[in-house]
Amino acid sequence: MSVSPSRTGFLDLNSGASENTARQGDGTWAQVMYGPNGEETSSMTRDAAACGQ
């Protein structure tokens, strides 16, 4: 999967990091990526949801 750095916003305050990253309970940041239609494509986020976290 190819993701533009400007779309991920990961640790980049100039590209909406507050909207594109999720703060986890342990204080780390989970990267959340969105496809062209705004759907969530982060496997980390899907796995967390599947585990009920």
CHARMM-style PDB file with segment names, atoms N, HN, CA, C and O in Angstrom:
ATOM      1  N   MET     1       0.846  -1.197   0.000  1.00  0.00      PROA
ATOM      2  CA  MET     1       0.000   0.000   0.000  1.00  0.00      PROA
ATOM      3  C   MET     1       0.875   1.239   0.000  1.00  0.00      PROA
ATOM      4  O   MET     1       1.819   1.347   0.783  1.00  0.00      PROA
ATOM      5  N   SER     2       0.562   2.150  -0.862  1.00  0.00      PROA
ATOM      6  HN  SER     2      -0.205   2.062  -1.498  1.00  0.00      PROA
ATOM      7  CA  SER     2       1.313   3.396  -0.923  1.00  0.00      PROA
ATOM      8  C   SER     2       0.500   4.508  -0.288  1.00  0.00      PROA
ATOM      9  O   SER     2      -0.633   4.769  -0.691  1.00  0.00      PROA
ATOM     10  N   VAL     3       1.084   5.162   0.708  1.00  0.00      PROA
ATOM     11  HN  VAL     3       2.005   4.950   1.035  1.00  0.00      PROA
ATOM     12  CA  VAL     3       0.381   6.229   1.404  1.00  0.00      PROA
ATOM     13  C   VAL     3       1.231   7.484   1.387  1.00  0.00      PROA
ATOM     14  O   VAL     3       2.402   7.454   1.767  1.00  0.00      PROA
ATOM     15  N   SER     4       0.654   8.569   0.955  1.00  0.00      PROA
ATOM     16  HN  SER     4      -0.296   8.594   0.646  1.00  0.00      PROA
ATOM     17  CA  SER     4       1.371   9.836   0.924  1.00  0.00      PROA
ATOM     18  C   SER     4       1.585  10.342   2.343  1.00  0.00      PROA
ATOM     19  O   SER     4       0.647  10.337   3.140  1.00  0.00      PROA
ATOM     20  N   PRO     5       2.793  10.777   2.676  1.00  0.00      PROA
ATOM     21  CA  PRO     5       3.051  11.313   4.020  1.00  0.00      PROA
ATOM     22  C   PRO     5       2.101  12.450   4.385  1.00  0.00      PROA
ATOM     23  O   PRO     5       1.775  12.643   5.556  1.00  0.00      PROA
ATOM     24  N   SER     6       1.662  13.193   3.384  1.00  0.00      PROA
ATOM     25  HN  SER     6       1.926  13.036   2.433  1.00  0.00      PROA
ATOM     26  CA  SER     6       0.761  14.310   3.663  1.00  0.00      PROA
ATOM     27  C   SER     6      -0.629  13.828   4.045  1.00  0.00      PROA
ATOM     28  O   SER     6      -1.417  14.590   4.605  1.00  0.00      PROA
ATOM     29  N   ARG     7      -0.941  12.564   3.747  1.00  0.00      PROA
ATOM     30  HN  ARG     7      -0.301  11.945   3.292  1.00  0.00      PROA
ATOM     31  CA  ARG     7      -2.253  12.024   4.090  1.00  0.00      PROA
ATOM     32  C   ARG     7      -2.264  11.345   5.457  1.00  0.00      PROA
ATOM     33  O   ARG     7      -3.301  11.290   6.118  1.00  0.00      PROA
ATOM     34  N   THR     8      -1.110  10.829   5.879  1.00  0.00      PROA
ATOM     35  HN  THR     8      -0.268  10.874   5.342  1.00  0.00      PROA
ATOM     36  CA  THR     8      -1.089  10.104   7.141  1.00  0.00      PROA
ATOM     37  C   THR     8      -1.138  11.045   8.331  1.00  0.00      PROA
ATOM     38  O   THR     8      -1.799  10.756   9.328  1.00  0.00      PROA
ATOM     39  N   GLY     9      -0.445  12.165   8.234  1.00  0.00      PROA
ATOM     40  HN  GLY     9       0.093  12.400   7.424  1.00  0.00      PROA
ATOM     41  CA  GLY     9      -0.412  13.105   9.343  1.00  0.00      PROA
ATOM     42  C   GLY     9       0.357  12.573  10.539  1.00  0.00      PROA
ATOM     43  O   GLY     9       0.267  13.134  11.631  1.00  0.00      PROA
ATOM     44  N   PHE    10       1.109  11.501  10.348  1.00  0.00      PROA
ATOM     45  HN  PHE    10       1.182  11.045   9.461  1.00  0.00      PROA
ATOM     46  CA  PHE    10       1.799  10.864  11.459  1.00  0.00      PROA
ATOM     47  C   PHE    10       2.967  11.718  11.938  1.00  0.00      PROA
ATOM     48  O   PHE    10       3.946  11.906  11.215  1.00  0.00      PROA
ATOM     49  N   LEU    11       2.860  12.234  13.165  1.00  0.00      PROA
ATOM     50  HN  LEU    11       2.065  12.081  13.753  1.00  0.00      PROA
ATOM     51  CA  LEU    11       3.878  13.093  13.759  1.00  0.00      PROA
ATOM     52  C   LEU    11       4.179  14.301  12.883  1.00  0.00      PROA
ATOM     53  O   LEU    11       5.307  14.796  12.873  1.00  0.00      PROA
ATOM     54  N   ASP    12       3.190  14.773  12.156  1.00  0.00      PROA
ATOM     55  HN  ASP    12       2.274  14.371  12.164  1.00  0.00      PROA
ATOM     56  CA  ASP    12       3.366  15.939  11.287  1.00  0.00      PROA
ATOM     57  C   ASP    12       2.236  16.907  11.591  1.00  0.00      PROA
ATOM     58  O   ASP    12       1.122  16.746  11.092  1.00  0.00      PROA
ATOM     59  N   LEU    13       2.522  17.913  12.409  1.00  0.00      PROA
ATOM     60  HN  LEU    13       3.427  18.044  12.814  1.00  0.00      PROA
ATOM     61  CA  LEU    13       1.483  18.837  12.854  1.00  0.00      PROA
ATOM     62  C   LEU    13       0.931  19.681  11.715  1.00  0.00      PROA
ATOM     63  O   LEU    13      -0.118  20.310  11.852  1.00  0.00      PROA
ATOM     64  N   ASN    14       1.643  19.694  10.587  1.00  0.00      PROA
ATOM     65  HN  ASN    14       2.496  19.184  10.475  1.00  0.00      PROA
ATOM     66  CA  ASN    14       1.191  20.507   9.465  1.00  0.00      PROA
ATOM     67  C   ASN    14       0.204  19.782   8.565  1.00  0.00      PROA
ATOM     68  O   ASN    14      -0.306  20.363   7.606  1.00  0.00      PROA
ATOM     69  N   SER    15      -0.070  18.515   8.868  1.00  0.00      PROA
ATOM     70  HN  SER    15       0.344  18.044   9.646  1.00  0.00      PROA
ATOM     71  CA  SER    15      -0.998  17.783   8.012  1.00  0.00      PROA
ATOM     72  C   SER    15      -2.132  17.160   8.815  1.00  0.00      PROA
ATOM     73  O   SER    15      -2.656  16.108   8.451  1.00  0.00      PROA
ATOM     74  N   GLY    16      -2.505  17.811   9.903  1.00  0.00      PROA
ATOM     75  HN  GLY    16      -2.079  18.666  10.199  1.00  0.00      PROA
ATOM     76  CA  GLY    16      -3.669  17.355  10.647  1.00  0.00      PROA
ATOM     77  C   GLY    16      -3.426  16.144  11.511  1.00  0.00      PROA
ATOM     78  O   GLY    16      -4.256  15.235  11.545  1.00  0.00      PROA
ATOM     79  N   ALA    17      -2.304  16.108  12.215  1.00  0.00      PROA
ATOM     80  HN  ALA    17      -1.631  16.847  12.187  1.00  0.00      PROA
ATOM     81  CA  ALA    17      -1.985  14.937  13.027  1.00  0.00      PROA
ATOM     82  C   ALA    17      -3.067  14.650  14.068  1.00  0.00      PROA
ATOM     83  O   ALA    17      -3.326  13.494  14.405  1.00  0.00      PROA
ATOM     84  N   SER    18      -3.688  15.704  14.568  1.00  0.00      PROA
ATOM     85  HN  SER    18      -3.477  16.643  14.294  1.00  0.00      PROA
ATOM     86  CA  SER    18      -4.699  15.507  15.606  1.00  0.00      PROA
ATOM     87  C   SER    18      -5.910  14.741  15.078  1.00  0.00      PROA
ATOM     88  O   SER    18      -6.634  14.102  15.842  1.00  0.00      PROA
ATOM     89  N   GLU    19      -6.120  14.811  13.760  1.00  0.00      PROA
ATOM     90  HN  GLU    19      -5.531  15.330  13.140  1.00  0.00      PROA
ATOM     91  CA  GLU    19      -7.258  14.115  13.165  1.00  0.00      PROA
ATOM     92  C   GLU    19      -6.873  12.720  12.699  1.00  0.00      PROA
ATOM     93  O   GLU    19      -7.730  11.844  12.586  1.00  0.00      PROA
ATOM     94  N   ASN    20      -5.585  12.507  12.426  1.00  0.00      PROA
ATOM     95  HN  ASN    20      -4.888  13.219  12.518  1.00  0.00      PROA
ATOM     96  CA  ASN    20      -5.164  11.288  11.757  1.00  0.00      PROA
ATOM     97  C   ASN    20      -4.368  10.333  12.632  1.00  0.00      PROA
ATOM     98  O   ASN    20      -3.920   9.286  12.164  1.00  0.00      PROA
ATOM     99  N   THR    21      -4.191  10.689  13.904  1.00  0.00      PROA
ATOM    100  HN  THR    21      -4.555  11.540  14.284  1.00  0.00      PROA
ATOM    101  CA  THR    21      -3.555   9.759  14.825  1.00  0.00      PROA
ATOM    102  C   THR    21      -4.462   9.561  16.026  1.00  0.00      PROA
ATOM    103  O   THR    21      -5.276  10.427  16.345  1.00  0.00      PROA
ATOM    104  N   ALA    22      -4.323   8.438  16.683  1.00  0.00      PROA
ATOM    105  HN  ALA    22      -3.662   7.734  16.424  1.00  0.00      PROA
ATOM    106  CA  ALA    22      -5.171   8.143  17.836  1.00  0.00      PROA
ATOM    107  C   ALA    22      -4.290   7.861  19.045  1.00  0.00      PROA
ATOM    108  O   ALA    22      -3.367   7.049  18.970  1.00  0.00      PROA
ATOM    109  N   ARG    23      -4.570   8.523  20.146  1.00  0.00      PROA
ATOM    110  HN  ARG    23      -5.320   9.182  20.206  1.00  0.00      PROA
ATOM    111  CA  ARG    23      -3.783   8.318  21.358  1.00  0.00      PROA
ATOM    112  C   ARG    23      -4.283   7.061  22.054  1.00  0.00      PROA
ATOM    113  O   ARG    23      -5.465   6.940  22.376  1.00  0.00      PROA
ATOM    114  N   GLN    24      -3.370   6.134  22.280  1.00  0.00      PROA
ATOM    115  HN  GLN    24      -2.409   6.232  22.018  1.00  0.00      PROA
ATOM    116  CA  GLN    24      -3.738   4.896  22.954  1.00  0.00      PROA
ATOM    117  C   GLN    24      -3.609   5.058  24.462  1.00  0.00      PROA
ATOM    118  O   GLN    24      -2.964   5.989  24.946  1.00  0.00      PROA
ATOM    119  N   GLY    25      -4.228   4.144  25.194  1.00  0.00      PROA
ATOM    120  HN  GLY    25      -4.752   3.389  24.800  1.00  0.00      PROA
ATOM    121  CA  GLY    25      -4.256   4.233  26.640  1.00  0.00      PROA
ATOM    122  C   GLY    25      -2.885   4.183  27.295  1.00  0.00      PROA
ATOM    123  O   GLY    25      -2.705   4.693  28.401  1.00  0.00      PROA
ATOM    124  N   ASP    26      -1.917   3.572  26.621  1.00  0.00      PROA
ATOM    125  HN  ASP    26      -2.063   3.157  25.723  1.00  0.00      PROA
ATOM    126  CA  ASP    26      -0.581   3.473  27.219  1.00  0.00      PROA
ATOM    127  C   ASP    26       0.275   4.686  26.884  1.00  0.00      PROA
ATOM    128  O   ASP    26       1.457   4.728  27.226  1.00  0.00      PROA
ATOM    129  N   GLY    27      -0.319   5.674  26.215  1.00  0.00      PROA
ATOM    130  HN  GLY    27      -1.279   5.640  25.937  1.00  0.00      PROA
ATOM    131  CA  GLY    27       0.391   6.909  25.929  1.00  0.00      PROA
ATOM    132  C   GLY    27       1.126   6.917  24.609  1.00  0.00      PROA
ATOM    133  O   GLY    27       1.773   7.908  24.268  1.00  0.00      PROA
ATOM    134  N   THR    28       1.038   5.819  23.848  1.00  0.00      PROA
ATOM    135  HN  THR    28       0.513   5.015  24.125  1.00  0.00      PROA
ATOM    136  CA  THR    28       1.676   5.801  22.542  1.00  0.00      PROA
ATOM    137  C   THR    28       0.676   6.241  21.480  1.00  0.00      PROA
ATOM    138  O   THR    28      -0.524   6.337  21.740  1.00  0.00      PROA
ATOM    139  N   TRP    29       1.180   6.501  20.298  1.00  0.00      PROA
ATOM    140  HN  TRP    29       2.155   6.423  20.087  1.00  0.00      PROA
ATOM    141  CA  TRP    29       0.308   6.973  19.220  1.00  0.00      PROA
ATOM    142  C   TRP    29       0.126   5.876  18.185  1.00  0.00      PROA
ATOM    143  O   TRP    29       1.092   5.256  17.741  1.00  0.00      PROA
ATOM    144  N   ALA    30      -1.120   5.647  17.810  1.00  0.00      PROA
ATOM    145  HN  ALA    30      -1.905   6.150  18.171  1.00  0.00      PROA
ATOM    146  CA  ALA    30      -1.422   4.681  16.755  1.00  0.00      PROA
ATOM    147  C   ALA    30      -1.670   5.450  15.469  1.00  0.00      PROA
ATOM    148  O   ALA    30      -2.447   6.404  15.454  1.00  0.00      PROA
ATOM    149  N   GLN    31      -1.020   5.044  14.397  1.00  0.00      PROA
ATOM    150  HN  GLN    31      -0.389   4.269  14.409  1.00  0.00      PROA
ATOM    151  CA  GLN    31      -1.203   5.718  13.121  1.00  0.00      PROA
ATOM    152  C   GLN    31      -2.502   5.255  12.474  1.00  0.00      PROA
ATOM    153  O   GLN    31      -2.766   4.057  12.373  1.00  0.00      PROA
ATOM    154  N   VAL    32      -3.305   6.212  12.042  1.00  0.00      PROA
ATOM    155  HN  VAL    32      -3.091   7.185  12.124  1.00  0.00      PROA
ATOM    156  CA  VAL    32      -4.564   5.898  11.384  1.00  0.00      PROA
ATOM    157  C   VAL    32      -4.524   6.475   9.978  1.00  0.00      PROA
ATOM    158  O   VAL    32      -4.292   7.670   9.793  1.00  0.00      PROA
ATOM    159  N   MET    33      -4.752   5.619   8.989  1.00  0.00      PROA
ATOM    160  HN  MET    33      -4.940   4.648   9.139  1.00  0.00      PROA
ATOM    161  CA  MET    33      -4.698   6.068   7.602  1.00  0.00      PROA
ATOM    162  C   MET    33      -6.080   5.964   6.969  1.00  0.00      PROA
ATOM    163  O   MET    33      -6.854   5.055   7.271  1.00  0.00      PROA
ATOM    164  N   TYR    34      -6.367   6.902   6.097  1.00  0.00      PROA
ATOM    165  HN  TYR    34      -5.738   7.640   5.852  1.00  0.00      PROA
ATOM    166  CA  TYR    34      -7.665   6.915   5.441  1.00  0.00      PROA
ATOM    167  C   TYR    34      -7.496   6.792   3.934  1.00  0.00      PROA
ATOM    168  O   TYR    34      -6.600   7.397   3.345  1.00  0.00      PROA
ATOM    169  N   GLY    35      -8.364   6.005   3.320  1.00  0.00      PROA
ATOM    170  HN  GLY    35      -9.092   5.513   3.797  1.00  0.00      PROA
ATOM    171  CA  GLY    35      -8.350   5.842   1.876  1.00  0.00      PROA
ATOM    172  C   GLY    35      -9.026   7.012   1.180  1.00  0.00      PROA
ATOM    173  O   GLY    35      -9.439   7.970   1.834  1.00  0.00      PROA
ATOM    174  N   PRO    36      -9.143   6.942  -0.147  1.00  0.00      PROA
ATOM    175  CA  PRO    36      -9.719   8.032  -0.941  1.00  0.00      PROA
ATOM    176  C   PRO    36     -11.137   8.403  -0.514  1.00  0.00      PROA
ATOM    177  O   PRO    36     -11.555   9.550  -0.670  1.00  0.00      PROA
ATOM    178  N   ASN    37     -11.875   7.435   0.024  1.00  0.00      PROA
ATOM    179  HN  ASN    37     -11.536   6.503   0.151  1.00  0.00      PROA
ATOM    180  CA  ASN    37     -13.261   7.701   0.404  1.00  0.00      PROA
ATOM    181  C   ASN    37     -13.407   7.955   1.896  1.00  0.00      PROA
ATOM    182  O   ASN    37     -14.522   8.055   2.409  1.00  0.00      PROA
ATOM    183  N   GLY    38     -12.280   8.058   2.590  1.00  0.00      PROA
ATOM    184  HN  GLY    38     -11.375   7.977   2.173  1.00  0.00      PROA
ATOM    185  CA  GLY    38     -12.317   8.353   4.010  1.00  0.00      PROA
ATOM    186  C   GLY    38     -12.506   7.129   4.888  1.00  0.00      PROA
ATOM    187  O   GLY    38     -12.700   7.259   6.097  1.00  0.00      PROA
ATOM    188  N   GLU    39     -12.453   5.945   4.299  1.00  0.00      PROA
ATOM    189  HN  GLU    39     -12.296   5.839   3.317  1.00  0.00      PROA
ATOM    190  CA  GLU    39     -12.622   4.742   5.112  1.00  0.00      PROA
ATOM    191  C   GLU    39     -11.343   4.483   5.899  1.00  0.00      PROA
ATOM    192  O   GLU    39     -10.249   4.853   5.472  1.00  0.00      PROA
ATOM    193  N   GLU    40     -11.493   3.862   7.013  1.00  0.00      PROA
ATOM    194  HN  GLU    40     -12.382   3.561   7.359  1.00  0.00      PROA
ATOM    195  CA  GLU    40     -10.334   3.582   7.846  1.00  0.00      PROA
ATOM    196  C   GLU    40      -9.611   2.365   7.297  1.00  0.00      PROA
ATOM    197  O   GLU    40     -10.230   1.328   7.060  1.00  0.00      PROA
ATOM    198  N   THR    41      -8.305   2.482   7.092  1.00  0.00      PROA
ATOM    199  HN  THR    41      -7.802   3.325   7.285  1.00  0.00      PROA
ATOM    200  CA  THR    41      -7.550   1.387   6.496  1.00  0.00      PROA
ATOM    201  C   THR    41      -6.420   0.915   7.395  1.00  0.00      PROA
ATOM    202  O   THR    41      -5.573   0.132   6.964  1.00  0.00      PROA
ATOM    203  N   SER    42      -6.394   1.376   8.633  1.00  0.00      PROA
ATOM    204  HN  SER    42      -7.082   2.012   8.984  1.00  0.00      PROA
ATOM    205  CA  SER    42      -5.308   0.996   9.527  1.00  0.00      PROA
ATOM    206  C   SER    42      -5.542  -0.402  10.077  1.00  0.00      PROA
ATOM    207  O   SER    42      -6.536  -0.643  10.763  1.00  0.00      PROA
ATOM    208  N   SER    43      -4.632  -1.323   9.780  1.00  0.00      PROA
ATOM    209  HN  SER    43      -3.825  -1.127   9.223  1.00  0.00      PROA
ATOM    210  CA  SER    43      -4.768  -2.683  10.298  1.00  0.00      PROA
ATOM    211  C   SER    43      -4.641  -2.673  11.819  1.00  0.00      PROA
ATOM    212  O   SER    43      -5.257  -3.492  12.501  1.00  0.00      PROA
ATOM    213  N   MET    44      -3.839  -1.741  12.352  1.00  0.00      PROA
ATOM    214  HN  MET    44      -3.339  -1.075  11.798  1.00  0.00      PROA
ATOM    215  CA  MET    44      -3.685  -1.646  13.803  1.00  0.00      PROA
ATOM    216  C   MET    44      -5.020  -1.307  14.446  1.00  0.00      PROA
ATOM    217  O   MET    44      -5.390  -1.881  15.470  1.00  0.00      PROA
ATOM    218  N   THR    45      -5.733  -0.381  13.843  1.00  0.00      PROA
ATOM    219  HN  THR    45      -5.433   0.085  13.011  1.00  0.00      PROA
ATOM    220  CA  THR    45      -7.018   0.037  14.392  1.00  0.00      PROA
ATOM    221  C   THR    45      -8.046  -1.085  14.262  1.00  0.00      PROA
ATOM    222  O   THR    45      -8.836  -1.317  15.177  1.00  0.00      PROA
ATOM    223  N   ARG    46      -8.035  -1.780  13.119  1.00  0.00      PROA
ATOM    224  HN  ARG    46      -7.393  -1.591  12.376  1.00  0.00      PROA
ATOM    225  CA  ARG    46      -8.960  -2.895  12.936  1.00  0.00      PROA
ATOM    226  C   ARG    46      -8.692  -3.981  13.969  1.00  0.00      PROA
ATOM    227  O   ARG    46      -9.624  -4.540  14.547  1.00  0.00      PROA
ATOM    228  N   ASP    47      -7.413  -4.278  14.201  1.00  0.00      PROA
ATOM    229  HN  ASP    47      -6.656  -3.824  13.732  1.00  0.00      PROA
ATOM    230  CA  ASP    47      -7.061  -5.314  15.165  1.00  0.00      PROA
ATOM    231  C   ASP    47      -7.507  -4.926  16.565  1.00  0.00      PROA
ATOM    232  O   ASP    47      -8.000  -5.765  17.318  1.00  0.00      PROA
ATOM    233  N   ALA    48      -7.335  -3.658  16.915  1.00  0.00      PROA
ATOM    234  HN  ALA    48      -6.934  -2.976  16.303  1.00  0.00      PROA
ATOM    235  CA  ALA    48      -7.732  -3.191  18.238  1.00  0.00      PROA
ATOM    236  C   ALA    48      -9.245  -3.317  18.413  1.00  0.00      PROA
ATOM    237  O   ALA    48      -9.727  -3.706  19.476  1.00  0.00      PROA
ATOM    238  N   ALA    49      -9.985  -2.983  17.356  1.00  0.00      PROA
ATOM    239  HN  ALA    49      -9.594  -2.667  16.492  1.00  0.00      PROA
ATOM    240  CA  ALA    49     -11.442  -3.078  17.425  1.00  0.00      PROA
ATOM    241  C   ALA    49     -11.870  -4.541  17.557  1.00  0.00      PROA
ATOM    242  O   ALA    49     -12.809  -4.857  18.287  1.00  0.00      PROA
ATOM    243  N   ALA    50     -11.176  -5.424  16.849  1.00  0.00      PROA
ATOM    244  HN  ALA    50     -10.413  -5.167  16.256  1.00  0.00      PROA
ATOM    245  CA  ALA    50     -11.511  -6.839  16.892  1.00  0.00      PROA
ATOM    246  C   ALA    50     -11.235  -7.431  18.275  1.00  0.00      PROA
ATOM    247  O   ALA    50     -11.897  -8.376  18.702  1.00  0.00      PROA
ATOM    248  N   CYS    51     -10.253  -6.862  18.962  1.00  0.00      PROA
ATOM    249  HN  CYS    51      -9.714  -6.094  18.615  1.00  0.00      PROA
ATOM    250  CA  CYS    51      -9.909  -7.340  20.301  1.00  0.00      PROA
ATOM    251  C   CYS    51     -10.744  -6.666  21.375  1.00  0.00      PROA
ATOM    252  O   CYS    51     -10.617  -6.989  22.556  1.00  0.00      PROA
ATOM    253  N   GLY    52     -11.589  -5.740  20.977  1.00  0.00      PROA
ATOM    254  HN  GLY    52     -11.691  -5.478  20.018  1.00  0.00      PROA
ATOM    255  CA  GLY    52     -12.453  -5.070  21.931  1.00  0.00      PROA
ATOM    256  C   GLY    52     -11.732  -4.036  22.779  1.00  0.00      PROA
ATOM    257  O   GLY    52     -12.190  -3.697  23.871  1.00  0.00      PROA
ATOM    258  N   GLN    53     -10.622  -3.540  22.290  1.00  0.00      PROA
ATOM    259  HN  GLN    53     -10.251  -3.815  21.403  1.00  0.00      PROA
ATOM    260  CA  GLN    53      -9.841  -2.558  23.056  1.00  0.00      PROA
ATOM    261  C   GLN    53     -10.332  -1.146  22.791  1.00  0.00      PROA
ATOM    262  OT1 GLN    53      -9.793  -0.190  23.349  1.00  0.00      PROA
TER     263      GLN     53
END
